[in-house]
Amino acid sequence: MQPSVYFRLFLAVLCVGFAAGAGAAALTEVIHFAEFLAFGRTKSDFGVTPDQVSAFRRFAAVLACGAVASIGWYFLHKFKPFLSAGEIIEGKNPSFASNLAHAFLQVFTVGLGTPIGKEVAPRELGALFASKICAFFALDAAWCRTLAACGAAAGLGAVYNVPFAGAIFALEILLKSFDKRAALAAFGVCAVADFTANFSVPREALYVVSDFKSTPANLALAAFVGIIVGMTAKFYQAGVARAEANRIKDGKILIFLPLAFAVTALAGAFLPEILGNGQAAAQTAFNEQISPLYALGLLTVKGVCVLALLKCGAYGGTLTPSFSLGALLGLCLGLTAANFAQVNLSAAALCGAAAFLAINLDAPFTAFALAAGFCDINLSAATAVMLSIACAIGARNLLSK
């Protein structure tokens, strides 16, 4: 390539990283604003869960969220079609205004209590900005695809403060290649994006997990949890795919989406941890202080609500909901195993979360990187997490055959 092309690439990487990071920061501010409206939370209340507000306020907030979501997505479908991050990466030309509105609507509804993940919005915003930046710098189609994928992954990494996981997400899932050029672009864009988002995105680890070592008992527990989670998560992954493939997009969304939110609001009045992107549910599991019956109730109700909302027309991610479902399932399995042996419940919850995520994403490297970044785990705990992911994928593959 000519020196001018290298220079344009360098500038494009910087611009895409900055834009993805700024987008993640802006979306974070929108979530904080929505959480303040719904639950009275401020930015200083990091870690405050919906159970610290009244049941009526939770119910009212989610009902209002249903009205906002159904009207917003109805008009976006009717007048301004938007594209997914994958469609933008593959070269389709997005409507800037429509995709911008779609991204902000997603995170606003998550802030109001929708039990779906917020990570799709920064991915779509990162890919959107990257497509416009690549066109400005007149890059070829191959580099446009690479940088759009890196922009999408950088948005994900920046909004959760996990830049390394974002880079692996770009390479393993979006590009399906660990090519040196792609790796250089992914690490560069994700690093710039994370630095840019510093002023808004919290720097603390997303979850607080008790330290544990990979003792023989914990490794046996990790393998057991991985096998069960691998077989279970396979069916949930299929359910998510079916719900998204048959999502309501016509006028029926004005009827069925508010109904789905009403059911979710009623459930959230009694089980507040199901609300939001999954952080409250996962942290409840990591705290190890709930009964098996309550954990099973959270697991079932949150899983059903996510599927119902996706089918009825809502948009959002399943990454953090899957992580929380895995943590709850892992805790249930750990509490069962505790009747027969002395095991670490934090290990069970973390291994379950990582294994469930690996199946849902079909990406073991990304799942491990995300789990490590979310929970800031130590090297000894990493062994158990990797074993659980390996067992989950093996069990899923055997079950598929």
C-alpha positions in Angstrom: 0.0 0.0 0.0 1.0 3.6 -0.6 2.1 5.7 2.4 -1.0 7.9 2.0 -3.2 4.8 2.5 -1.4 3.9 5.7 -1.8 7.4 7.0 -5.6 7.3 6.1 -5.9 4.0 7.9 -4.2 5.3 11.0 -6.5 8.3 11.1 -9.5 6.1 10.5 -8.5 3.8 13.4 -8.2 6.8 15.7 -11.5 8.3 14.5 -13.5 5.1 14.7 -12.1 4.4 18.3 -13.0 7.9 19.4 -16.4 7.8 17.8 -17.2 4.4 19.3 -16.0 5.5 22.8 -17.9 8.7 22.6 -21.0 6.8 21.5 -20.6 4.4 24.5 -20.2 7.3 26.9 -23.3 9.1 25.5 -25.4 5.9 25.8 -24.2 5.5 29.3 -25.4 9.0 30.2 -28.8 8.1 28.6 -29.0 5.0 30.9 -28.1 7.1 33.9 -30.9 9.6 33.0 -33.5 6.8 32.5 -32.5 5.2 35.8 -32.9 8.5 37.6 -36.4 8.9 36.1 -37.4 5.3 36.9 -35.7 4.5 40.2 -34.2 7.8 41.5 -30.7 6.5 40.9 -27.8 8.8 40.2 -24.3 8.2 38.8 -23.0 7.9 42.3 -25.4 5.0 43.0 -23.3 2.5 41.1 -24.4 -1.0 42.1 -27.8 0.1 43.5 -30.4 -2.5 42.5 -34.1 -2.0 41.7 -35.1 -3.8 45.0 -34.1 -0.6 46.9 -37.2 1.2 45.5 -40.8 0.5 46.1 -42.7 -2.3 44.2 -45.2 0.3 42.9 -42.4 2.5 41.4 -40.8 -0.5 39.7 -44.2 -1.6 38.3 -45.0 2.0 37.1 -41.6 2.4 35.5 -41.7 -0.8 33.5 -45.3 0.0 32.4 -44.2 3.4 31.2 -41.2 1.7 29.5 -43.6 -0.5 27.5 -45.5 2.5 26.2 -42.3 4.3 25.1 -40.8 1.2 23.6 -43.9 0.1 21.6 -44.5 3.6 20.1 -40.9 4.2 19.4 -40.2 1.0 17.6 -43.6 1.1 15.7 -42.7 4.4 14.2 -39.1 3.4 13.4 -40.3 0.3 11.6 -43.0 2.3 9.8 -41.1 5.3 8.6 -37.3 4.8 9.1 -36.0 1.2 8.8 -32.8 0.7 10.7 -30.0 -1.8 10.2 -28.3 -4.2 12.6 -24.5 -4.0 13.3 -24.1 -7.2 11.2 -25.8 -5.6 8.2 -23.7 -2.5 8.5 -20.5 -4.6 8.7 -21.5 -6.5 5.5 -21.6 -3.2 3.6 -25.3 -2.0 3.7 -25.8 1.7 3.9 -27.6 2.7 7.1 -29.8 5.6 7.8 -27.8 7.7 10.3 -30.9 9.3 12.0 -32.8 6.0 12.2 -30.0 3.9 13.6 -29.1 6.7 16.1 -32.7 6.8 17.4 -32.8 3.0 17.5 -29.7 2.8 19.6 -30.8 5.5 22.1 -34.3 3.9 22.4 -32.7 0.6 23.3 -30.6 1.9 26.2 -33.3 4.3 27.4 -35.7 1.3 27.8 -33.0 -0.7 29.6 -32.5 2.2 32.0 -36.3 2.1 32.7 -36.1 -1.6 33.6 -36.3 -3.7 30.5 -34.6 -7.0 31.4 -32.6 -7.1 28.1 -28.9 -6.2 27.6 -27.6 -2.8 26.6 -24.7 -4.0 24.5 -26.4 -4.1 21.1 -26.9 -0.3 21.0 -23.1 0.6 21.4 -22.3 -2.0 18.8 -24.7 -0.6 16.3 -23.5 2.9 17.0 -19.9 1.9 16.7 -20.5 0.2 13.3 -22.6 3.2 12.2 -19.9 5.7 12.9 -17.2 3.4 11.4 -19.2 3.1 8.1 -19.4 6.9 7.7 -15.7 7.4 8.7 -14.5 4.8 6.3 -16.5 6.4 3.5 -14.9 9.8 4.4 -11.4 8.3 4.1 -12.2 6.4 0.9 -11.1 3.0 2.3 -11.7 -0.1 0.2 -14.4 -2.6 1.0 -12.2 -5.0 3.0 -11.0 -2.3 5.3 -14.5 -0.9 5.7 -15.7 -4.3 6.8 -12.8 -4.7 9.2 -13.2 -1.2 10.8 -17.0 -1.5 11.0 -16.6 -4.7 13.0 -13.9 -3.1 15.2 -16.1 -0.1 15.8 -19.0 -2.4 16.8 -16.8 -4.4 19.2 -15.2 -1.2 20.6 -18.6 0.1 21.5 -19.3 -3.1 23.4 -15.9 -3.0 25.1 -16.1 0.7 26.0 -19.6 0.5 27.5 -18.5 -2.3 29.9 -14.9 -1.2 30.4 -13.6 -4.4 28.9 -11.4 -3.4 25.9 -9.6 -6.7 25.6 -12.8 -8.6 25.5 -14.1 -6.1 22.9 -11.1 -6.9 20.6 -11.5 -10.6 21.0 -15.3 -10.2 20.2 -14.4 -8.4 17.0 -11.9 -11.2 15.9 -13.8 -14.3 17.1 -17.4 -13.4 16.4 -17.7 -10.5 13.9 -14.7 -11.1 11.7 -14.1 -14.8 12.4 -10.4 -14.2 11.8 -7.3 -13.6 13.9 -5.5 -12.1 11.0 -2.6 -9.8 12.1 -4.1 -6.8 10.3 -7.5 -7.4 11.8 -5.9 -7.9 15.3 -4.0 -4.7 15.0 -7.1 -2.7 14.0 -9.2 -4.4 16.7 -6.8 -3.7 19.5 -6.1 -0.1 18.4 -9.8 0.8 18.0 -10.8 -0.8 21.3 -8.0 0.9 23.2 -8.9 4.3 21.8 -12.6 3.8 22.5 -12.0 2.7 26.1 -9.8 5.7 26.8 -12.4 8.0 25.3 -15.3 6.6 27.3 -13.4 7.0 30.6 -15.2 10.2 31.6 -18.6 8.5 31.7 -18.3 4.7 32.0 -17.7 3.5 35.6 -14.2 2.1 36.1 -15.1 -0.4 38.7 -15.5 -4.1 37.9 -19.1 -4.8 36.8 -19.5 -7.6 39.4 -18.1 -8.2 42.9 -17.1 -11.9 43.2 -15.4 -13.6 46.2 -11.9 -14.9 45.4 -11.5 -18.6 45.1 -8.8 -21.0 44.1 -8.9 -23.8 41.6 -8.8 -26.6 44.1 -9.6 -30.2 43.1 -13.1 -29.7 44.6 -13.7 -26.5 42.7 -12.4 -27.9 39.5 -14.8 -30.9 39.8 -17.6 -28.4 40.5 -16.6 -26.3 37.5 -16.8 -29.4 35.2 -20.1 -30.4 36.6 -21.6 -26.9 36.2 -20.2 -26.7 32.7 -21.8 -29.9 31.6 -25.2 -29.1 32.9 -25.1 -25.4 31.7 -23.9 -26.5 28.3 -26.9 -28.7 27.8 -29.3 -26.2 29.2 -28.0 -23.0 27.5 -28.2 -24.7 24.1 -32.0 -24.7 24.3 -32.1 -21.1 25.5 -29.9 -20.0 22.6 -32.3 -21.7 20.2 -35.2 -19.9 21.9 -33.5 -16.5 21.5 -32.8 -17.2 17.9 -36.5 -18.2 17.2 -37.8 -15.1 19.1 -35.6 -12.7 17.2 -36.4 -14.4 13.8 -40.1 -14.1 14.5 -40.1 -10.7 16.1 -43.3 -8.6 15.7 -42.6 -5.5 13.6 -46.0 -4.4 12.3 -48.9 -2.7 14.0 -49.4 -5.6 16.4 -46.4 -4.3 18.3 -48.7 -1.7 19.8 -50.7 -4.4 21.4 -48.4 -7.3 22.2 -45.3 -5.3 23.4 -47.2 -3.4 26.1 -48.7 -6.7 27.2 -45.3 -8.3 27.5 -44.1 -5.2 29.4 -47.1 -5.4 31.7 -46.3 -9.0 32.6 -42.7 -8.1 33.1 -43.8 -5.1 35.3 -45.9 -7.4 37.5 -43.0 -9.9 37.8 -40.6 -7.1 38.6 -42.8 -5.9 41.4 -42.2 -9.2 43.2 -38.8 -10.2 41.8 -36.9 -6.9 41.4 -33.6 -8.5 40.4 -35.1 -9.6 37.0 -35.2 -5.9 35.9 -32.4 -4.2 34.0 -29.7 -5.8 31.8 -28.9 -8.6 34.2 -26.4 -7.0 36.6 -28.8 -7.2 39.6 -29.6 -10.8 39.0 -26.0 -11.9 38.5 -24.7 -9.9 41.6 -27.5 -11.6 43.6 -26.1 -14.9 42.6 -22.5 -13.9 43.3 -23.5 -12.7 46.8 -24.5 -16.4 47.6 -27.2 -15.3 50.0 -30.4 -16.5 48.4 -32.3 -19.8 48.6 -32.2 -22.3 45.8 -36.0 -21.7 45.3 -35.5 -17.9 44.9 -32.6 -18.4 42.5 -34.6 -20.8 40.4 -37.5 -18.4 40.4 -35.3 -15.5 39.2 -33.7 -17.8 36.5 -37.1 -18.9 35.1 -38.9 -15.6 35.2 -36.0 -13.5 33.8 -35.5 -16.1 31.0 -39.1 -16.1 30.0 -39.4 -12.3 30.1 -36.4 -11.8 27.9 -37.8 -14.2 25.3 -41.3 -12.7 25.5 -40.1 -9.2 25.0 -37.8 -10.1 22.1 -40.7 -12.0 20.4 -43.2 -9.1 20.9 -40.9 -6.5 19.3 -38.3 -5.2 21.8 -34.6 -4.9 20.8 -31.5 -5.3 22.9 -28.8 -7.7 23.7 -28.8 -11.2 25.4 -25.1 -11.1 26.5 -25.5 -9.8 30.1 -28.9 -11.5 30.5 -27.2 -14.8 29.5 -24.4 -14.1 32.0 -27.0 -13.5 34.8 -29.0 -16.7 33.9 -25.8 -18.7 33.9 -24.8 -17.3 37.3 -28.2 -18.2 38.8 -28.1 -21.7 37.3 -24.5 -22.2 38.5 -25.5 -21.1 42.0 -28.4 -23.6 42.0 -26.1 -26.4 40.9 -23.5 -25.3 43.6 -26.2 -25.3 46.3 -27.1 -28.8 45.2 -23.5 -30.0 45.2 -23.0 -28.4 48.7 -25.2 -31.2 50.1 -22.5 -33.7 49.2 -19.2 -31.9 49.4 -17.6 -28.6 50.5 -17.7 -26.4 47.4 -17.3 -22.7 46.7 -20.6 -21.1 45.6 -18.8 -18.1 44.0 -17.0 -20.6 41.8 -20.3 -22.3 40.9 -21.9 -19.0 39.9 -19.0 -17.6 38.0 -18.4 -20.8 36.1 -22.1 -21.1 35.3 -22.1 -17.5 34.0 -19.1 -17.9 31.8 -20.3 -21.3 30.4 -23.8 -20.0 29.6 -22.3 -17.0 27.9 -19.9 -19.2 25.8 -22.9 -21.2 24.5 -25.1 -18.2 23.8 -22.3 -16.4 21.9 -20.8 -19.7 20.5 -17.5 -18.1 21.3 -15.3 -19.5 24.1 -12.5 -17.0 23.9 -14.9 -14.0 24.0 -16.9 -15.6 26.9 -13.7 -16.1 29.0 -12.4 -12.6 28.2 -15.8 -11.0 29.1 -16.1 -13.1 32.4 -12.6 -12.1 33.4 -13.2 -8.4 32.6 -16.6 -8.3 34.2 -15.4 -9.8 37.5 -11.7 -9.0 37.6 -10.9 -12.6 38.4 -7.6 -13.9 39.7 -5.3 -16.3 37.8 -6.2 -19.3 40.0 -10.0 -18.8 39.4 -9.3 -18.5 35.6 -8.5 -22.2 35.5 -11.9 -23.3 36.8 -13.7 -20.9 34.5 -11.8 -22.2 31.4 -12.6 -25.8 32.4 -16.2 -25.0 32.8 -16.4 -23.3 29.4 -14.6 -26.3 27.8 -17.1 -28.8 29.4 -20.1 -26.7 28.4 -19.0 -26.7 24.7 -18.2 -30.4 24.8 -21.6 -31.2 26.3 -23.4 -28.9 23.9 -21.7 -30.6 20.9 -22.4 -34.1 22.2 -26.1 -33.2 22.7 -26.3 -31.7 19.2 -25.0 -35.0 17.7 
